[in-house]
Amino acid sequence: MTTKQRAYLKSLAMKIDPIFQVGKSSMTPTLTAAIAEALEARELIKISVLQNCADDPKEIAQMVGERTRSQVVQVIGKKIILYKEGKDDKKKIVLPK
């Protein structure tokens, strides 16, 4: 992913709300499956890491990215932005070259 594409995805992510929260149980297989499903449907999602989670948000982002085969766009504080190119052409986000 180029820096231009990353910047474009960051600008899109500014407008969306987090749809998942990672709590003290951290990353469970159920949460991972739900995130993978949401990535298939939306391509770009935001995840919030709660205060009671003992794990580092960057480590969580890396783990989720590997498990869901998605790209970590950005980690700001306790917010994680993930992107995975979808298969549906009608909903696809067109990235700049």
DRENLOTI-938518 format. One record per residue (C-alpha): residue number from 1; chain; x, y, z. Coordinates in pm, 1 decimal. Example, Ala and Ser with C-alpha at 12.3 -4.5 7.8 and 13.67 -1.06 7.14 Angstrom:
// DRENLOTI-938518
<pt><resi>1</resi><chain>A</chain><px>1230.0</px><py>-450.0</py><pz>780.0</pz></pt>
<pt><resi>2</resi><chain>A</chain><px>1367.0</px><py>-106.0</py><pz>714.0</pz></pt>
***
This chain:
// DRENLOTI-938518
<pt><resi>1</resi><chain>A</chain><px>0.0</px><py>0.0</py><pz>0.0</pz></pt>
<pt><resi>2</resi><chain>A</chain><px>139.4</px><py>337.4</py><pz>-99.2</pz></pt>
<pt><resi>3</resi><chain>A</chain><px>144.3</px><py>641.0</py><pz>127.9</pz></pt>
<pt><resi>4</resi><chain>A</chain><px>-111.9</px><py>808.6</py><pz>-96.3</pz></pt>
<pt><resi>5</resi><chain>A</chain><px>-349.5</px><py>513.3</py><pz>-59.6</pz></pt>
<pt><resi>6</resi><chain>A</chain><px>-292.4</px><py>503.1</py><pz>316.8</pz></pt>
<pt><resi>7</resi><chain>A</chain><px>-367.1</px><py>876.8</py><pz>345.0</pz></pt>
<pt><resi>8</resi><chain>A</chain><px>-687.6</px><py>831.5</py><pz>144.0</pz></pt>
<pt><resi>9</resi><chain>A</chain><px>-804.1</px><py>546.9</py><pz>368.8</pz></pt>
<pt><resi>10</resi><chain>A</chain><px>-721.9</px><py>753.5</py><pz>679.0</pz></pt>
<pt><resi>11</resi><chain>A</chain><px>-938.7</px><py>1036.4</py><pz>547.6</pz></pt>
<pt><resi>12</resi><chain>A</chain><px>-1227.7</px><py>795.2</py><pz>487.3</pz></pt>
<pt><resi>13</resi><chain>A</chain><px>-1185.0</px><py>644.1</py><pz>833.6</pz></pt>
<pt><resi>14</resi><chain>A</chain><px>-1216.6</px><py>985.1</py><pz>1001.4</pz></pt>
<pt><resi>15</resi><chain>A</chain><px>-1589.9</px><py>980.1</py><pz>925.3</pz></pt>
<pt><resi>16</resi><chain>A</chain><px>-1670.0</px><py>631.1</py><pz>1054.0</pz></pt>
<pt><resi>17</resi><chain>A</chain><px>-1736.6</px><py>516.8</py><pz>1410.7</pz></pt>
<pt><resi>18</resi><chain>A</chain><px>-1571.9</px><py>214.0</py><pz>1573.0</pz></pt>
<pt><resi>19</resi><chain>A</chain><px>-1785.3</px><py>-96.3</py><pz>1520.0</pz></pt>
<pt><resi>20</resi><chain>A</chain><px>-1592.5</px><py>-326.8</py><pz>1756.1</pz></pt>
<pt><resi>21</resi><chain>A</chain><px>-1449.4</px><py>-287.5</py><pz>2104.7</pz></pt>
<pt><resi>22</resi><chain>A</chain><px>-1164.5</px><py>-495.8</py><pz>2243.8</pz></pt>
<pt><resi>23</resi><chain>A</chain><px>-1201.3</px><py>-539.3</py><pz>2620.7</pz></pt>
<pt><resi>24</resi><chain>A</chain><px>-1020.4</px><py>-721.8</py><pz>2898.3</pz></pt>
<pt><resi>25</resi><chain>A</chain><px>-1063.2</px><py>-1063.4</py><pz>2732.0</pz></pt>
<pt><resi>26</resi><chain>A</chain><px>-858.2</px><py>-919.5</py><pz>2442.2</pz></pt>
<pt><resi>27</resi><chain>A</chain><px>-883.7</px><py>-1101.0</py><pz>2107.5</pz></pt>
<pt><resi>28</resi><chain>A</chain><px>-1113.2</px><py>-1402.8</py><pz>2120.4</pz></pt>
<pt><resi>29</resi><chain>A</chain><px>-1170.9</px><py>-1632.2</py><pz>1820.7</pz></pt>
<pt><resi>30</resi><chain>A</chain><px>-1532.5</px><py>-1511.6</py><pz>1808.0</pz></pt>
<pt><resi>31</resi><chain>A</chain><px>-1425.5</px><py>-1146.7</py><pz>1788.3</pz></pt>
<pt><resi>32</resi><chain>A</chain><px>-1168.2</px><py>-1229.2</py><pz>1521.4</pz></pt>
<pt><resi>33</resi><chain>A</chain><px>-1434.5</px><py>-1405.6</py><pz>1311.6</pz></pt>
<pt><resi>34</resi><chain>A</chain><px>-1673.5</px><py>-1111.7</py><pz>1351.4</pz></pt>
<pt><resi>35</resi><chain>A</chain><px>-1402.8</px><py>-864.6</py><pz>1244.0</pz></pt>
<pt><resi>36</resi><chain>A</chain><px>-1321.1</px><py>-1077.9</py><pz>938.4</pz></pt>
<pt><resi>37</resi><chain>A</chain><px>-1689.6</px><py>-1084.5</py><pz>844.6</pz></pt>
<pt><resi>38</resi><chain>A</chain><px>-1720.8</px><py>-706.3</py><pz>885.2</pz></pt>
<pt><resi>39</resi><chain>A</chain><px>-1412.3</px><py>-652.3</py><pz>667.7</pz></pt>
<pt><resi>40</resi><chain>A</chain><px>-1570.6</px><py>-861.0</py><pz>391.9</pz></pt>
<pt><resi>41</resi><chain>A</chain><px>-1883.8</px><py>-646.9</py><pz>406.8</pz></pt>
<pt><resi>42</resi><chain>A</chain><px>-1730.4</px><py>-300.3</py><pz>457.0</pz></pt>
<pt><resi>43</resi><chain>A</chain><px>-1361.9</px><py>-313.2</py><pz>352.0</pz></pt>
<pt><resi>44</resi><chain>A</chain><px>-1268.8</px><py>-35.8</py><pz>599.1</pz></pt>
<pt><resi>45</resi><chain>A</chain><px>-1344.0</px><py>-62.0</py><pz>971.8</pz></pt>
<pt><resi>46</resi><chain>A</chain><px>-1242.2</px><py>106.3</py><pz>1294.3</pz></pt>
<pt><resi>47</resi><chain>A</chain><px>-1186.7</px><py>-81.9</py><pz>1622.2</pz></pt>
<pt><resi>48</resi><chain>A</chain><px>-1168.9</px><py>71.5</py><pz>1967.7</pz></pt>
<pt><resi>49</resi><chain>A</chain><px>-947.3</px><py>-75.7</py><pz>2240.8</pz></pt>
<pt><resi>50</resi><chain>A</chain><px>-1102.7</px><py>-18.1</py><pz>2583.8</pz></pt>
<pt><resi>51</resi><chain>A</chain><px>-911.2</px><py>105.6</py><pz>2890.1</pz></pt>
<pt><resi>52</resi><chain>A</chain><px>-945.2</px><py>-228.9</py><pz>3070.4</pz></pt>
<pt><resi>53</resi><chain>A</chain><px>-757.2</px><py>-413.7</py><pz>2793.8</pz></pt>
<pt><resi>54</resi><chain>A</chain><px>-403.8</px><py>-492.3</py><pz>2912.9</pz></pt>
<pt><resi>55</resi><chain>A</chain><px>-261.0</px><py>-551.9</py><pz>2563.1</pz></pt>
<pt><resi>56</resi><chain>A</chain><px>-90.5</px><py>-286.7</py><pz>2350.8</pz></pt>
<pt><resi>57</resi><chain>A</chain><px>-317.3</px><py>-157.5</py><pz>2067.4</pz></pt>
<pt><resi>58</resi><chain>A</chain><px>-31.1</px><py>-190.4</py><pz>1814.6</pz></pt>
<pt><resi>59</resi><chain>A</chain><px>15.8</px><py>-557.5</py><pz>1905.1</pz></pt>
<pt><resi>60</resi><chain>A</chain><px>-359.4</px><py>-617.5</py><pz>1881.2</pz></pt>
<pt><resi>61</resi><chain>A</chain><px>-367.0</px><py>-446.5</py><pz>1539.9</pz></pt>
<pt><resi>62</resi><chain>A</chain><px>-80.9</px><py>-663.5</py><pz>1415.0</pz></pt>
<pt><resi>63</resi><chain>A</chain><px>-248.5</px><py>-980.1</py><pz>1544.8</pz></pt>
<pt><resi>64</resi><chain>A</chain><px>-587.8</px><py>-894.2</py><pz>1392.1</pz></pt>
<pt><resi>65</resi><chain>A</chain><px>-425.3</px><py>-800.0</py><pz>1062.3</pz></pt>
<pt><resi>66</resi><chain>A</chain><px>-250.3</px><py>-1136.8</py><pz>1042.1</pz></pt>
<pt><resi>67</resi><chain>A</chain><px>-556.0</px><py>-1338.0</py><pz>1145.8</pz></pt>
<pt><resi>68</resi><chain>A</chain><px>-794.8</px><py>-1163.0</py><pz>905.9</pz></pt>
<pt><resi>69</resi><chain>A</chain><px>-538.8</px><py>-1113.1</py><pz>626.6</pz></pt>
<pt><resi>70</resi><chain>A</chain><px>-609.4</px><py>-739.1</py><pz>629.8</pz></pt>
<pt><resi>71</resi><chain>A</chain><px>-385.3</px><py>-434.1</py><pz>633.1</pz></pt>
<pt><resi>72</resi><chain>A</chain><px>-342.3</px><py>-210.0</py><pz>933.6</pz></pt>
<pt><resi>73</resi><chain>A</chain><px>-395.1</px><py>141.7</py><pz>800.9</pz></pt>
<pt><resi>74</resi><chain>A</chain><px>-328.9</px><py>324.3</py><pz>1126.0</pz></pt>
<pt><resi>75</resi><chain>A</chain><px>-320.7</px><py>292.8</py><pz>1503.8</pz></pt>
<pt><resi>76</resi><chain>A</chain><px>-392.7</px><py>618.0</py><pz>1686.7</pz></pt>
<pt><resi>77</resi><chain>A</chain><px>-401.1</px><py>588.3</py><pz>2063.7</pz></pt>
<pt><resi>78</resi><chain>A</chain><px>-660.9</px><py>318.4</py><pz>2127.4</pz></pt>
<pt><resi>79</resi><chain>A</chain><px>-819.4</px><py>322.9</py><pz>1780.0</pz></pt>
<pt><resi>80</resi><chain>A</chain><px>-726.8</px><py>73.5</py><pz>1507.6</pz></pt>
<pt><resi>81</resi><chain>A</chain><px>-814.9</px><py>118.2</py><pz>1139.4</pz></pt>
<pt><resi>82</resi><chain>A</chain><px>-813.6</px><py>-192.2</py><pz>919.3</pz></pt>
<pt><resi>83</resi><chain>A</chain><px>-859.8</px><py>-233.6</py><pz>543.5</pz></pt>
<pt><resi>84</resi><chain>A</chain><px>-918.4</px><py>-543.0</py><pz>335.1</pz></pt>
<pt><resi>85</resi><chain>A</chain><px>-1002.9</px><py>-529.7</py><pz>-33.0</pz></pt>
<pt><resi>86</resi><chain>A</chain><px>-1347.7</px><py>-674.6</py><pz>-93.4</pz></pt>
<pt><resi>87</resi><chain>A</chain><px>-1475.8</px><py>-898.1</py><pz>-368.8</pz></pt>
<pt><resi>88</resi><chain>A</chain><px>-1796.9</px><py>-702.8</py><pz>-444.1</pz></pt>
<pt><resi>89</resi><chain>A</chain><px>-1724.5</px><py>-446.9</py><pz>-719.4</pz></pt>
<pt><resi>90</resi><chain>A</chain><px>-2029.2</px><py>-234.1</py><pz>-634.4</pz></pt>
<pt><resi>91</resi><chain>A</chain><px>-1910.7</px><py>-160.5</py><pz>-278.1</pz></pt>
<pt><resi>92</resi><chain>A</chain><px>-1539.0</px><py>-147.1</py><pz>-353.4</pz></pt>
<pt><resi>93</resi><chain>A</chain><px>-1334.5</px><py>151.2</py><pz>-233.6</pz></pt>
<pt><resi>94</resi><chain>A</chain><px>-1137.1</px><py>288.7</py><pz>-526.6</pz></pt>
<pt><resi>95</resi><chain>A</chain><px>-784.6</px><py>366.5</py><pz>-410.3</pz></pt>
<pt><resi>96</resi><chain>A</chain><px>-568.7</px><py>633.0</py><pz>-579.6</pz></pt>
<pt><resi>97</resi><chain>A</chain><px>-263.8</px><py>505.2</py><pz>-767.3</pz></pt>
***
